[in-house]
Amino acid sequence: MIKLNGEIKIYVSAEAIDARKSIDGLACLIPDRFNDNPQSGNLFLFFNKVKDKVKILYWDDIGFALYYKRLEKHRFAVPRLAGQSHIEISEIQLKGLLSGLDFMLMRKFTETNYSKFI
């Protein structure tokens, strides 16, 4: 089970991967692509070239876990990230992405504070 809290970061790789890569192959990519430790507890998302498959690798305190999703008729809405090795997304964007939505359009509303109520 993926446990998300405010401290966990969610990273999306800008470069496509060979979808045959498994845990060890993906873990080796993390220091270079994300400049992070594979055992940090953060989530690392990798897409294949066609963008119909996503793999999420994360460390859950006792070992690596790999989440894999394949779309049958559609493609994930992943933008081209020219000049970037990765981007960081929110939990809301992750849920949208896995549901087939364009996660780059999803963001939180800004907080509204009133000083006076009518």
DSSP file (Angstrom, degrees, kcal/mol; ACC not computed):
  #  RESIDUE AA STRUCTURE BP1 BP2  ACC     N-H-->O    O-->H-N    N-H-->O    O-->H-N    TCO  KAPPA ALPHA  PHI   PSI    X-CA   Y-CA   Z-CA
    1    1 A M              0   0    0      0, 0.0     2,-0.5     0, 0.0    64,-0.0   0.000 360.0 360.0 360.0 129.7    0.0    0.0    0.0
    2    2 A I        -     0   0    0      2,-0.0     2,-0.6     1,-0.0    58,-0.0  -0.690 360.0-159.9 -79.9 122.6    1.4    3.4   -0.9
    3    3 A K        -     0   0    0     -2,-0.5     2,-0.4     2,-0.0     5,-0.0  -0.917   8.6-167.8-107.0 116.1    1.3    5.7    2.1
    4    4 A L        +     0   0    0     -2,-0.6     2,-0.3     3,-0.0     5,-0.0  -0.848  14.4 159.8-106.0 139.0    1.4    9.4    1.2
    5    5 A N    >   -     0   0    0     -2,-0.4     3,-1.1     4,-0.0    86,-0.0  -0.858  56.8 -85.8-140.8 178.8    2.0   12.2    3.7
    6    6 A G  T 3  S+     0   0    0     -2,-0.3    -2,-0.0     1,-0.3     0, 0.0   0.674 122.3  56.7 -63.8 -18.4    3.2   15.7    3.3
    7    7 A E  T 3  S+     0   0    0      2,-0.1     2,-0.3    35,-0.0    -1,-0.3   0.708  85.0  92.8 -87.6 -21.1    6.8   14.8    3.5
    8    8 A I    <   -     0   0    0     -3,-1.1     2,-0.3    34,-0.1    34,-0.1  -0.584  64.3-150.4 -79.5 131.0    6.8   12.4    0.5
    9    9 A K        -     0   0    0     -2,-0.3    34,-2.6    81,-0.0     2,-0.5  -0.740   1.7-147.0 -99.1 149.8    7.7   13.9   -2.8
   10   10 A I  E     -aB  43  89A   0     79,-0.7    79,-2.7    -2,-0.3     2,-0.4  -0.966  17.9-170.2-121.0 116.0    6.3   12.5   -6.1
   11   11 A Y  E     -aB  44  88A   0     32,-2.9    34,-3.2    -2,-0.5     2,-0.5  -0.848  11.1-157.3-111.4 142.0    8.7   12.8   -9.1
   12   12 A V  E     -aB  45  87A   0     75,-2.8    75,-1.9    -2,-0.4     2,-0.2  -0.976  21.3-129.2-116.6 126.3    7.9   12.2  -12.8
   13   13 A S  E     - B   0  86A   0     32,-2.5    73,-0.3    -2,-0.5    34,-0.2  -0.516   5.8-151.1 -73.6 138.8   10.8   11.3  -15.1
   14   14 A A  S    S+     0   0    0     71,-2.5     2,-0.4    -2,-0.2    67,-0.3   0.759  77.6  70.4 -79.9 -26.0   11.1   13.4  -18.3
   15   15 A E  S    S-     0   0    0     70,-0.5    32,-0.4    65,-0.1    -2,-0.1  -0.739  85.7-118.7 -98.2 140.7   12.7   10.6  -20.3
   16   16 A A        -     0   0    0     -2,-0.4     2,-0.3    30,-0.1    32,-0.2  -0.350  29.4-148.2 -69.7 154.8   10.9    7.4  -21.4
   17   17 A I  B     -e   48   0B   0     30,-2.4     2,-0.7    -4,-0.1    32,-0.5  -0.777  27.3 -95.1-118.6 165.5   12.2    4.1  -20.1
   18   18 A D    >   -     0   0    0     -2,-0.3     3,-2.4    30,-0.1    30,-0.1  -0.753  36.4-141.4 -75.6 117.3   12.3    0.6  -21.5
   19   19 A A  T 3  S+     0   0    0     -2,-0.7    -1,-0.1     1,-0.3    29,-0.1   0.597  94.9  71.4 -64.3  -9.7    9.1   -0.8  -19.9
   20   20 A R  T 3  S+     0   0    0      2,-0.0    -1,-0.3     0, 0.0     2,-0.0   0.625  72.7 111.0 -80.2 -11.6   10.9   -4.1  -19.3
   21   21 A K    <   -     0   0    0     -3,-2.4     2,-0.1     4,-0.1    -4,-0.0  -0.361  51.2-167.1 -63.5 140.8   13.0   -2.6  -16.6
   22   22 A S     >  -     0   0    0     -2,-0.0     4,-2.5    33,-0.0     5,-0.3  -0.286  43.5 -59.2-112.8-159.5   12.1   -3.9  -13.1
   23   23 A I  H  > S+     0   0    0      1,-0.2     4,-2.8     2,-0.2     5,-0.2   0.906 131.1  44.6 -55.3 -52.7   13.0   -2.7   -9.6
   24   24 A D  H  > S+     0   0    0      1,-0.2     4,-1.6     2,-0.2    -1,-0.2   0.911 114.7  48.7 -63.3 -42.8   16.8   -2.9   -9.8
   25   25 A G  H  > S+     0   0    0      1,-0.2     4,-0.6     2,-0.2    -1,-0.2   0.892 115.1  44.7 -63.7 -40.5   17.0   -1.3  -13.2
   26   26 A L  H >X S+     0   0    0     -4,-2.5     3,-1.0     1,-0.2     4,-0.9   0.900 109.0  55.9 -70.2 -41.2   14.7    1.6  -12.1
   27   27 A A  H 3< S+     0   0    0     -4,-2.8     3,-0.5    -5,-0.3    -1,-0.2   0.849 102.7  57.1 -60.3 -34.3   16.5    2.1   -8.8
   28   28 A C  H 3< S+     0   0    0     -4,-1.6     4,-0.4     1,-0.2    -1,-0.3   0.759 103.9  54.1 -68.1 -24.1   19.8    2.6  -10.7
   29   29 A L  H <X S+     0   0    0     -3,-1.0     4,-2.7    -4,-0.6     5,-0.4   0.729  90.0  78.4 -80.1 -22.9   18.2    5.5  -12.7
   30   30 A I  H  X>S+     0   0    0     -4,-0.9     4,-2.3    -3,-0.5     6,-0.8   0.887  87.7  51.8 -62.2 -46.4   17.1    7.4   -9.6
   31   31 A P  H  >5S+     0   0    0      0, 0.0     4,-0.7     0, 0.0    -1,-0.2   0.902 118.7  37.8 -59.1 -39.0   20.4    9.1   -8.5
   32   32 A D  H  45S+     0   0    0     -4,-0.4    -2,-0.2    -3,-0.2    -3,-0.1   0.927 124.3  36.3 -77.7 -46.2   21.0   10.4  -12.1
   33   33 A R  H  <5S+     0   0    0     -4,-2.7    -3,-0.2     1,-0.2   -19,-0.1   0.847 134.6  20.8 -78.4 -34.5   17.5   11.4  -13.1
   34   34 A F  H  <5S-     0   0    0     -4,-2.3    -1,-0.2    -5,-0.4    -2,-0.1   0.501  89.2-131.7-114.5  -7.1   16.1   12.7   -9.8
   35   35 A N  S  <<S+     0   0    0     -5,-0.7     2,-0.3    -4,-0.7    -3,-0.1   0.921  71.1 114.4  51.8  47.0   19.3   13.4   -7.8
   36   36 A D  S    S-     0   0    0     -6,-0.8    -1,-0.2     6,-0.0    -2,-0.2  -0.896  75.0 -98.2-141.1 165.9   17.8   11.5   -4.9
   37   37 A N    >   -     0   0    0     -2,-0.3     3,-2.0     1,-0.1     5,-0.3  -0.761  25.7-137.2 -87.3 129.2   18.3    8.3   -2.9
   38   38 A P  T 3  S+     0   0    0      0, 0.0     3,-0.5     0, 0.0    21,-0.2   0.768 105.6  53.8 -57.7 -24.1   16.2    5.4   -4.1
   39   39 A Q  T 3  S+     0   0    0      1,-0.2    22,-0.1    19,-0.1    19,-0.0   0.130  75.9 104.9 -96.8  20.3   15.5    4.6   -0.4
   40   40 A S  S <  S-     0   0    0     -3,-2.0    -1,-0.2     2,-0.1     3,-0.1   0.701  90.4-118.8 -73.0 -19.2   14.2    8.1    0.4
   41   41 A G  S    S+     0   0    0     -3,-0.5    -2,-0.1     1,-0.4    -1,-0.1   0.331  71.9 131.2  93.0  -7.1   10.6    6.9    0.5
   42   42 A N        -     0   0    0     -5,-0.3    17,-0.4   -34,-0.1     2,-0.4  -0.357  61.4-112.7 -74.1 160.4    9.7    9.3   -2.3
   43   43 A L  E     -a   10   0A   0    -34,-2.6   -32,-2.9    15,-0.1     2,-0.5  -0.816  26.2-162.8 -97.8 134.9    7.7    8.1   -5.3
   44   44 A F  E     -aC  11  57A   0     13,-2.0    13,-2.5    -2,-0.4     2,-0.4  -0.969   5.3-158.1-122.7 117.2    9.4    7.9   -8.7
   45   45 A L  E     -aC  12  56A   0    -34,-3.2   -32,-2.5    -2,-0.5     2,-0.4  -0.799   9.8-176.9-101.2 135.1    7.3    7.6  -11.8
   46   46 A F  E     - C   0  55A   0      9,-2.5     9,-2.6    -2,-0.4     2,-0.3  -0.993   5.5-163.2-129.9 135.5    8.6    6.3  -15.1
   47   47 A F  E     - C   0  54A   0    -32,-0.4   -30,-2.4    -2,-0.4     7,-0.2  -0.864  19.0-122.0-115.6 152.1    6.6    6.1  -18.4
   48   48 A N  B >   -e   17   0B   0      5,-1.5     3,-0.6    -2,-0.3   -30,-0.1  -0.331  39.2 -96.5 -80.6 174.6    7.4    4.0  -21.5
   49   49 A K  T 3  S+     0   0    0    -32,-0.5    -1,-0.1     1,-0.2   -31,-0.1   0.857 125.4  47.4 -62.6 -37.8    7.9    5.8  -24.9
   50   50 A V  T 3  S-     0   0    0      1,-0.0    -1,-0.2    25,-0.0    26,-0.0   0.666 103.8-133.3 -78.0 -17.4    4.2    5.2  -26.0
   51   51 A K  S <  S+     0   0    0     -3,-0.6    25,-3.5     2,-0.2    -2,-0.1   0.808  76.4 112.0  65.7  34.5    3.0    6.5  -22.6
   52   52 A D  S    S+     0   0    0     23,-0.2    19,-3.0     1,-0.1     2,-0.4   0.365  71.6  55.7-109.1   1.6    0.5    3.7  -22.1
   53   53 A K  E     - D   0  70A   0     17,-0.2    -5,-1.5    -5,-0.1     2,-0.4  -0.995  60.6-174.4-134.3 140.3    2.5    2.2  -19.2
   54   54 A V  E     -CD  47  69A   0     15,-2.3    15,-2.4    -2,-0.4     2,-0.4  -0.995   5.1-165.4-132.2 141.3    3.6    3.7  -15.9
   55   55 A K  E     -CD  46  68A   0     -9,-2.6    -9,-2.5    -2,-0.4     2,-0.5  -0.994   4.0-163.0-124.3 132.7    5.8    2.3  -13.2
   56   56 A I  E     -CD  45  67A   0     11,-2.9    11,-2.7    -2,-0.4     2,-0.4  -0.968   7.8-167.4-117.1 119.0    6.0    3.8   -9.7
   57   57 A L  E     +CD  44  66A   0    -13,-2.5   -13,-2.0    -2,-0.5     2,-0.3  -0.884  16.5 156.2-107.8 135.9    9.0    2.8   -7.6
   58   58 A Y  E     - D   0  65A   0      7,-2.0     7,-2.9    -2,-0.4     2,-0.5  -0.990  38.9-121.5-154.4 158.8    9.2    3.5   -3.9
   59   59 A W  E     - D   0  64A   0    -17,-0.4     5,-0.2    -2,-0.3    -2,-0.0  -0.885  17.4-169.1-102.0 127.8   10.9    2.3   -0.7
   60   60 A D        -     0   0    0      3,-2.5     2,-0.2    -2,-0.5     4,-0.1  -0.155  54.9 -91.1-114.3  39.6    8.5    1.3    2.1
   61   61 A D  S    S+     0   0    0      1,-0.1     3,-0.1   -22,-0.1    -2,-0.0   0.006 122.8  43.4  81.0 -26.3   10.9    0.9    5.0
   62   62 A I  S    S-     0   0    0      1,-0.4     2,-0.3    -2,-0.2    -1,-0.1   0.443 123.7 -25.5-126.1  -3.5   11.6   -2.8    4.5
   63   63 A G  S    S-     0   0    0    -24,-0.0    -3,-2.5     2,-0.0    -1,-0.4  -0.943  74.3 -67.4 170.8 170.5   12.0   -3.1    0.7
   64   64 A F  E     -D   59   0A   0     -2,-0.3     2,-0.4    -5,-0.2    -5,-0.2  -0.515  39.2-161.6 -78.5 147.4   11.2   -1.7   -2.7
   65   65 A A  E     -D   58   0A   0     -7,-2.9    -7,-2.0    -2,-0.2     2,-0.5  -0.976   2.0-156.2-127.5 144.7    7.7   -1.8   -4.1
   66   66 A L  E     -D   57   0A   0     -2,-0.4     2,-0.5    -9,-0.2    -9,-0.2  -0.979   2.9-164.6-127.4 122.2    6.7   -1.4   -7.7
   67   67 A Y  E     -D   56   0A   0    -11,-2.7   -11,-2.9    -2,-0.5     2,-0.4  -0.897  13.4-172.7-102.9 132.3    3.3   -0.2   -8.9
   68   68 A Y  E     +D   55   0A   0     -2,-0.5     2,-0.4   -13,-0.2   -13,-0.2  -0.991   7.9 179.7-131.7 131.3    2.6   -0.9  -12.6
   69   69 A K  E     -D   54   0A   0    -15,-2.4   -15,-2.3    -2,-0.4     2,-0.4  -0.998   5.5-169.6-134.3 133.4   -0.4    0.3  -14.6
   70   70 A R  E     -D   53   0A   0     -2,-0.4     2,-0.4   -17,-0.2   -17,-0.2  -0.984  14.4-144.2-121.9 128.2   -1.0   -0.4  -18.3
   71   71 A L        -     0   0    0    -19,-3.0     5,-0.1    -2,-0.4    -2,-0.0  -0.733   4.2-157.0 -89.6 138.7   -3.8    1.4  -20.3
   72   72 A E  S    S+     0   0    0     -2,-0.4    -1,-0.1     1,-0.1   -20,-0.0   0.873  84.5   6.0 -84.5 -38.9   -5.6   -0.7  -22.9
   73   73 A K  S    S+     0   0    0    -21,-0.0     2,-0.2     2,-0.0    -1,-0.1   0.453 120.0  53.7-125.7  -3.0   -6.9    1.9  -25.2
   74   74 A H        -     0   0    0    -22,-0.1     2,-0.3   -23,-0.0    -3,-0.2  -0.625  66.2-123.8-127.8-178.8   -5.6    5.3  -24.1
   75   75 A R        -     0   0    0     -2,-0.2   -23,-0.2    25,-0.1     2,-0.2  -0.954  30.4-106.9-128.0 148.1   -2.4    7.1  -23.3
   76   76 A F        -     0   0    0    -25,-3.5     2,-1.5    -2,-0.3    26,-0.1  -0.523  33.8-119.5 -70.3 141.4   -1.3    8.9  -20.1
   77   77 A A        +     0   0    0     24,-0.4    26,-0.5    20,-0.2    27,-0.3  -0.668  51.4 158.4 -85.3  88.1   -1.4   12.7  -20.5
   78   78 A V        -     0   0    0     -2,-1.5     3,-0.1    24,-0.1    24,-0.0  -0.961  32.9-135.8-116.5 121.9    2.3   13.4  -19.8
   79   79 A P        -     0   0    0      0, 0.0     2,-0.4     0, 0.0    -2,-0.0  -0.297  25.3-101.8 -73.8 159.2    3.8   16.7  -21.1
   80   80 A R        -     0   0    0      1,-0.1     2,-0.6     2,-0.0   -65,-0.1  -0.674  30.6-156.3 -76.8 132.8    7.2   17.0  -22.9
   81   81 A L    >   -     0   0    0     -2,-0.4     3,-1.8   -67,-0.3     2,-0.1  -0.637  11.6-164.9-114.3  72.2    9.7   18.3  -20.4
   82   82 A A  T 3  S+     0   0    0     -2,-0.6     3,-0.1     1,-0.3    -2,-0.0  -0.342  73.5   4.8 -61.8 129.5   12.3   19.9  -22.5
   83   83 A G  T 3  S+     0   0    0      1,-0.2     2,-0.4    -2,-0.1    -1,-0.3   0.457 110.0 101.5  79.1   0.2   15.5   20.6  -20.7
   84   84 A Q    <   -     0   0    0     -3,-1.8    -1,-0.2     1,-0.1    -3,-0.1  -0.905  57.3-156.8-117.9 146.1   14.4   19.0  -17.4
   85   85 A S  S    S-     0   0    0     -2,-0.4   -71,-2.5     1,-0.3   -70,-0.5   0.729  78.8 -16.9 -87.6 -24.3   15.2   15.6  -16.1
   86   86 A H  E     -B   13   0A   0    -73,-0.3     2,-0.3   -72,-0.2    -1,-0.3  -0.981  55.5-138.0-165.4 168.5   12.1   15.4  -14.0
   87   87 A I  E     -B   12   0A   0    -75,-1.9   -75,-2.8    -2,-0.3     2,-0.4  -0.946  20.1-127.1-132.5 159.4    9.2   17.4  -12.4
   88   88 A E  E     -B   11   0A   0     -2,-0.3     2,-0.3   -77,-0.2   -77,-0.2  -0.903  28.4-173.2-106.2 135.3    7.6   17.1   -9.0
   89   89 A I  E     -B   10   0A   0    -79,-2.7   -79,-0.7    -2,-0.4     2,-0.1  -0.790  20.9-111.1-123.4 167.6    3.8   16.7   -8.8
   90   90 A S     >  -     0   0    0     -2,-0.3     4,-2.1   -81,-0.1     5,-0.1  -0.405  31.5-106.4 -91.8 170.5    1.3   16.7   -5.9
   91   91 A E  H  > S+     0   0    0      2,-0.2     4,-2.4     1,-0.2     5,-0.2   0.877 122.2  54.1 -63.2 -37.8   -0.8   13.8   -4.6
   92   92 A I  H  > S+     0   0    0      1,-0.2     4,-2.1     2,-0.2    -1,-0.2   0.914 108.7  48.6 -62.5 -43.0   -3.9   15.3   -6.3
   93   93 A Q  H  > S+     0   0    0      2,-0.2     4,-2.8     1,-0.2    -2,-0.2   0.876 109.1  53.5 -65.7 -37.3   -2.0   15.3   -9.6
   94   94 A L  H  X S+     0   0    0     -4,-2.1     4,-2.6     2,-0.2    -2,-0.2   0.937 109.0  48.0 -61.4 -47.0   -0.9   11.7   -9.1
   95   95 A K  H  X S+     0   0    0     -4,-2.4     4,-0.9     1,-0.2    -2,-0.2   0.899 113.8  48.0 -61.7 -40.0   -4.4   10.6   -8.5
   96   96 A G  H  <>S+     0   0    0     -4,-2.1     5,-3.0     2,-0.2     3,-0.5   0.920 110.3  51.4 -65.2 -44.4   -5.6   12.5  -11.6
   97   97 A L  H ><5S+     0   0    0     -4,-2.8     3,-1.5     1,-0.2    -2,-0.2   0.930 110.0  48.3 -57.8 -48.2   -2.7   11.1  -13.7
   98   98 A L  H 3<5S+     0   0    0     -4,-2.6    -1,-0.2     1,-0.3    -2,-0.2   0.686 109.6  54.8 -69.2 -16.9   -3.6    7.5  -12.7
   99   99 A S  T 3<5S-     0   0    0     -4,-0.9    -1,-0.3    -3,-0.5    -2,-0.2   0.439 124.6-102.4 -92.4  -1.9   -7.2    8.2  -13.5
  100  100 A G  T < 5S+     0   0    0     -3,-1.5    -3,-0.2    -4,-0.4     2,-0.2   0.587  76.7 134.4  95.0  11.4   -6.4    9.3  -17.0
  101  101 A L      < -     0   0    0     -5,-3.0     2,-1.2    -6,-0.2   -24,-0.4  -0.509  69.4 -99.7 -91.6 162.1   -6.6   13.1  -16.5
  102  102 A D    >   -     0   0    0      1,-0.2     3,-1.6    -2,-0.2     4,-0.4  -0.696  38.4-167.7 -78.1  98.3   -4.2   15.8  -17.7
  103  103 A F  G >  S+     0   0    0     -2,-1.2     3,-0.6   -26,-0.5    -1,-0.2   0.684  77.4  69.4 -69.1 -18.5   -2.4   16.2  -14.4
  104  104 A M  G 3  S+     0   0    0    -27,-0.3    -1,-0.3     1,-0.2    -2,-0.1   0.751  98.6  51.9 -71.3 -21.4   -0.6   19.4  -15.4
  105  105 A L  G <  S+     0   0    0     -3,-1.6     2,-0.5   -12,-0.1    -1,-0.2   0.619  93.7  90.4 -85.2 -13.7   -4.0   21.2  -15.4
  106  106 A M    <   +     0   0    0     -3,-0.6     2,-0.3    -4,-0.4   -13,-0.1  -0.712  49.5 140.6 -90.0 127.2   -4.8   20.0  -11.9
  107  107 A R        -     0   0    0     -2,-0.5     2,-0.1   -15,-0.1    -3,-0.0  -0.979  51.2 -90.5-155.4 161.8   -3.7   22.2   -9.0
  108  108 A K        -     0   0    0     -2,-0.3     2,-0.2     1,-0.1     3,-0.1  -0.418  42.7-109.9 -72.6 149.4   -5.0   23.3   -5.6
  109  109 A F        -     0   0    0     -2,-0.1     2,-0.1     1,-0.1    -1,-0.1  -0.505  42.1-101.4 -70.0 148.7   -7.1   26.4   -5.3
  110  110 A T        -     0   0    0     -2,-0.2     2,-0.2     1,-0.1    -1,-0.1  -0.458  44.9 -98.3 -70.6 148.6   -5.2   29.2   -3.6
  111  111 A E        -     0   0    0     -2,-0.1     2,-0.5    -3,-0.1    -1,-0.1  -0.443  35.0-147.8 -71.1 138.2   -6.3   29.6    0.1
  112  112 A T        -     0   0    0     -2,-0.2     2,-0.5    -3,-0.1    -1,-0.0  -0.932  15.5-177.7-112.1 126.7   -8.8   32.4    0.7
  113  113 A N        -     0   0    0     -2,-0.5     2,-0.4     0, 0.0    -2,-0.0  -0.990  10.2-156.3-124.6 126.8   -8.8   34.3    4.0
  114  114 A Y        -     0   0    0     -2,-0.5     3,-0.1     1,-0.1    -2,-0.0  -0.825  13.1-169.4-101.7 139.3  -11.4   37.0    4.8
  115  115 A S  S    S+     0   0    0     -2,-0.4     2,-0.4     1,-0.3    -1,-0.1   0.606  80.9  33.0 -95.7 -15.8  -10.7   39.7    7.2
  116  116 A K        -     0   0    0      0, 0.0     2,-0.4     0, 0.0    -1,-0.3  -0.996  68.2-154.5-144.1 133.8  -14.3   40.8    7.2
  117  117 A F              0   0    0     -2,-0.4     0, 0.0    -3,-0.1     0, 0.0  -0.901 360.0 360.0-109.2 137.3  -17.6   38.8    6.8
  118  118 A I              0   0    0     -2,-0.4    -1,-0.1     0, 0.0     0, 0.0   0.403 360.0 360.0 -99.6 360.0  -20.7   40.4    5.5
